[in-house]
Structures are given as structure tokens and as C-alpha cells.
Amino acid sequence: MFTVSVLHNLVHLVFGVLGLAAARSNGGSRAFLMIGGGIYVLLWVFGLAMDHDSPANFIPLDNADDWLHLGLGVAMIAAAIATTALDRARGRHPEPEIQGH
């Protein structure tokens, strides 16, 4: 169903490692969700605009990947927005606290 390659797998592996590193703080998690979601949405646009048989398809992407990237991007951005809204509703400051101040 999905076109796979070593490079494509490495891209997803890097996203996972960055997500685990970002999970150490609320601010880092939200930044990862917003930025990562934005990257996935851009990959969706790139995949739709590019001919999948062209040399520009170096990752490689296919129609299933394009729609997966849109779903991941929208879900990640929605999660960042939702968690920020939940923290605000609970009276918590959504930004990371700076220690020592």
C-alpha cells in the first residue's frame, strides 16, 4: 500500500526520536506537534504537486503516503491546539516554565 525506502523509513525514525526528545516538556511537546504537523502538511502539498514518477520523488511518496501525511499533520496540529486549550481552561500557563527565575 505504501512505497517504502531506506530514506523514507529514516525520515519517520527521525520524527519519532525527535518526538521522544520533545516529550520531556509540555512546551517541547507542543512545539514538536505544531512544527512536525506543519512539515507533514507541507509533505502532503509536495506529494500532491509532484509527479510520483519524477526524479523529484526522492523520498519516495505515493498517494497513500500523501493522505497519511495530511492526516498526521492535521492530527498533530489539532493535538497541540487542544492541549494548549486544556491547559488554559485548567488555569495553567501553556508555555514552559523557566527554572531559576
C-alpha beads as a LAMMPS data file, in Angstrom:
LAMMPS data file: protein, C-alpha beads

101 atoms
100 bonds

1 atom types
1 bond types

-500.0 500.0 xlo xhi
-500.0 500.0 ylo yhi
-500.0 500.0 zlo zhi

Masses

1 110.0

Atoms # bond

1 1 1 0.000 0.000 0.000
2 1 1 2.824 2.454 0.886
3 1 1 6.003 2.901 -1.096
4 1 1 8.946 2.313 1.219
5 1 1 12.648 3.006 1.062
6 1 1 15.523 3.304 3.495
7 1 1 15.362 7.113 3.276
8 1 1 11.606 7.169 3.881
9 1 1 11.995 4.897 6.911
10 1 1 14.824 7.074 8.245
11 1 1 12.657 10.199 7.949
12 1 1 9.945 8.567 10.080
13 1 1 12.546 7.257 12.535
14 1 1 13.998 10.760 12.971
15 1 1 10.492 12.139 13.581
16 1 1 9.981 9.501 16.279
17 1 1 13.288 10.232 18.005
18 1 1 12.596 13.976 17.929
19 1 1 9.126 13.345 19.341
20 1 1 10.546 11.335 22.227
21 1 1 13.101 14.050 22.961
22 1 1 10.419 16.756 22.800
23 1 1 8.169 14.818 25.192
24 1 1 10.353 15.883 28.105
25 1 1 8.374 19.119 28.481
26 1 1 4.927 20.471 27.647
27 1 1 6.393 23.288 25.578
28 1 1 8.670 20.940 23.692
29 1 1 5.797 18.577 23.011
30 1 1 3.609 21.359 21.667
31 1 1 6.423 22.742 19.518
32 1 1 7.063 19.263 18.104
33 1 1 3.366 18.774 17.363
34 1 1 2.982 22.172 15.655
35 1 1 6.248 22.098 13.680
36 1 1 6.060 18.383 12.872
37 1 1 2.416 18.732 11.868
38 1 1 3.332 21.637 9.618
39 1 1 6.103 19.586 7.997
40 1 1 3.684 16.725 7.362
41 1 1 1.157 19.116 5.784
42 1 1 3.944 20.506 3.566
43 1 1 4.878 16.942 2.582
44 1 1 1.232 16.397 1.625
45 1 1 1.275 19.507 -0.595
46 1 1 4.629 18.440 -2.081
47 1 1 3.284 14.949 -2.774
48 1 1 0.166 16.289 -4.489
49 1 1 2.104 18.774 -6.615
50 1 1 4.849 16.374 -7.690
51 1 1 4.677 13.677 -10.340
52 1 1 5.297 10.459 -8.401
53 1 1 7.310 9.044 -11.314
54 1 1 9.687 12.027 -11.475
55 1 1 13.230 12.237 -10.057
56 1 1 11.898 14.819 -7.556
57 1 1 10.198 11.926 -5.742
58 1 1 13.370 11.074 -3.846
59 1 1 11.760 10.073 -0.511
60 1 1 9.641 8.283 -2.285
61 1 1 5.979 9.239 -1.886
62 1 1 2.764 7.799 -3.291
63 1 1 -0.954 8.617 -2.972
64 1 1 -1.303 6.629 0.267
65 1 1 1.666 8.490 1.772
66 1 1 0.202 11.837 0.697
67 1 1 -3.062 11.237 2.551
68 1 1 -1.293 9.732 5.555
69 1 1 0.843 12.877 5.776
70 1 1 -2.259 15.068 5.684
71 1 1 -3.903 13.032 8.440
72 1 1 -0.778 13.049 10.608
73 1 1 -0.253 16.764 10.086
74 1 1 -3.817 17.750 10.919
75 1 1 -3.913 15.413 13.937
76 1 1 -0.611 16.733 15.298
77 1 1 -1.620 20.385 14.913
78 1 1 -5.039 19.665 16.450
79 1 1 -3.373 17.917 19.416
80 1 1 -1.116 20.924 20.019
81 1 1 -4.069 23.308 19.915
82 1 1 -6.240 21.055 22.103
83 1 1 -3.598 20.581 24.796
84 1 1 -2.959 24.319 24.908
85 1 1 -6.684 24.965 25.289
86 1 1 -6.960 22.342 28.044
87 1 1 -4.102 23.876 29.991
88 1 1 -5.642 27.333 29.692
89 1 1 -9.025 26.008 30.825
90 1 1 -7.349 24.460 33.871
91 1 1 -5.629 27.757 34.672
92 1 1 -2.161 26.551 33.744
93 1 1 0.240 28.649 31.750
94 1 1 0.766 26.832 28.419
95 1 1 4.376 27.968 27.972
96 1 1 7.315 26.071 29.507
97 1 1 8.486 27.404 32.846
98 1 1 11.990 28.837 33.067
99 1 1 13.838 27.420 36.036
100 1 1 15.827 29.708 38.289
101 1 1 13.622 32.786 37.838

Bonds

1 1 1 2
2 1 2 3
3 1 3 4
4 1 4 5
5 1 5 6
6 1 6 7
7 1 7 8
8 1 8 9
9 1 9 10
10 1 10 11
11 1 11 12
12 1 12 13
13 1 13 14
14 1 14 15
15 1 15 16
16 1 16 17
17 1 17 18
18 1 18 19
19 1 19 20
20 1 20 21
21 1 21 22
22 1 22 23
23 1 23 24
24 1 24 25
25 1 25 26
26 1 26 27
27 1 27 28
28 1 28 29
29 1 29 30
30 1 30 31
31 1 31 32
32 1 32 33
33 1 33 34
34 1 34 35
35 1 35 36
36 1 36 37
37 1 37 38
38 1 38 39
39 1 39 40
40 1 40 41
41 1 41 42
42 1 42 43
43 1 43 44
44 1 44 45
45 1 45 46
46 1 46 47
47 1 47 48
48 1 48 49
49 1 49 50
50 1 50 51
51 1 51 52
52 1 52 53
53 1 53 54
54 1 54 55
55 1 55 56
56 1 56 57
57 1 57 58
58 1 58 59
59 1 59 60
60 1 60 61
61 1 61 62
62 1 62 63
63 1 63 64
64 1 64 65
65 1 65 66
66 1 66 67
67 1 67 68
68 1 68 69
69 1 69 70
70 1 70 71
71 1 71 72
72 1 72 73
73 1 73 74
74 1 74 75
75 1 75 76
76 1 76 77
77 1 77 78
78 1 78 79
79 1 79 80
80 1 80 81
81 1 81 82
82 1 82 83
83 1 83 84
84 1 84 85
85 1 85 86
86 1 86 87
87 1 87 88
88 1 88 89
89 1 89 90
90 1 90 91
91 1 91 92
92 1 92 93
93 1 93 94
94 1 94 95
95 1 95 96
96 1 96 97
97 1 97 98
98 1 98 99
99 1 99 100
100 1 100 101
